[in-house]
Amino acid sequence: MDYYTGGFRLLVAVKCYLDDYPLPVTALLDTGAEWCVIPPSIAQRLGYDLAPDPQLRPLHSRFGLHRGRLERIGITFPAVDGEHLRVDSTCFVCEDWPGEVVIIGWKGCLERMRFGLDAATETFYFGESQ
């Protein structure tokens, strides 16, 4: 599950696909993150507007406060065994977000599925929420 990118280590990294994005991405699974976050380079490629929504409160993160908007993006988790899982996720997009990786957060994604982690085998288990 450890994955290194841009000089940083993602402690819990998972592979996923974003709607209409041609390549798989390695994302940080962060149960403490309020929302999924899509980096601006990927959000723009997917055609999302990055202008802040004035009705949305700023997102507070280790990068500080950021104003953005929420978009619905399908995130698919590929299965090694069994069936892939697609989650219609609520994602934060922001034109000045400095992070380079997709973050899989709680609200609008992880709360909509069942999942477990096995640190000994570095395995991510997932399924539909009942």
N, C-alpha and C positions, 0 to 999 in steps of 0.2 A: 504494500500500500504506500510506502514511502516513495516520493517522486520528487526529483530535483528539477527546478526550472528557474532561470534568471537569477541564479545564486541563492534561491530560497528552497527550503524543503517543505513539501506538503505532507503532513503527518498521516492524513487519511485521504488518499487520492483514489478516485474512481473514474473509470472510462464512461463516457456518455456521448450521445449525439443530440444536437439541437436541431429543431425543425429547419429544413432548407439549408443547413450548413453542411457542406460536402464532406467534411472530415470529422473523425471522432476527436473529442477533446478530453484531456485529463483534467478533472475538476477537483477542487478541494471540498470534501464533504465536511461541513461545519454545522453541527447541531446547535451551536450557539449563535449562528448568524440568523438575523431576522428573516431576510429574504435571500433568494438566489440572486447573484449579481453576475451580469454579463459584461465583459470588458467592452469599451466603446468600439474598438476595431471590429469585433465580431458583431455587435449590435448594429453597426452601420452596414456591414456586409449583408445582414439579414433584412435591412430596409427599415429599421425602427427609428423613429424620431427620438432624438436625444435631448430635446428641449425640456427643461424642468416643468413639472406639473405644479402650479402655484398652490394647489389644494393639498399636496402631499408634504408631510413634515420631512425635514432632512434626515438622511440616513447617517447614524453615528457609527463610525468604525475606527479601527486603528489608524486609518488615514485621515481622520478628522470628520467634519460634517460635510455631507455632499447632497446637493439638490439634484433630483432626477425624476424619473417617472416609472410607473409599474406597467409592464407589458406581459401578455400571456404568451408563453413559449413552450412548446412541447419538448420535453426532455426524455430521451429514451435511454434506458440502461440495458446494455446488451447482456444476455445470459450465456454462460458457458454451458449450463445444463438447464433445461426447461425453456420457458418463454421469455422473450424480451419484455420489459415493462416500460410503457410510455406514460408519463405523468404530465398532464396539462398544468404547467407551473406558472406561478406569478413571479416575475423577475424584475429586479431593479436595474435600470439602465441610466447612464449618466455620462455626459460628454467629457467631464474632467476626472473620471475615476482613474486612479493611477495603477490599479492592479492589472496584472496581465493574464490571470487565470479565471476561469469560471468558478464561482462559488455556489455550492449546492446548500441552500439554507432551509430553515425550518418552515416558516409560514409559506403556504402555497406550494410546497413540494414535499419535503420529508414528512410533514403532518398528514399527507394524503396517501402514504404507503406504509407497508410494514418493512422493517429492515433490521439487520443484525450484522455485527462484525465479529470475525474470529481473528484475533491478533496473531495467534500462533501460526495460522496458515495464510494470513493476509488475504482473507476471503471476505467479500461483501455479499451478503444474502439479502434478497429483496423479493417483494411480492405486493399484490394489490391489497389495499386496506379493506377490511371487512365491513 
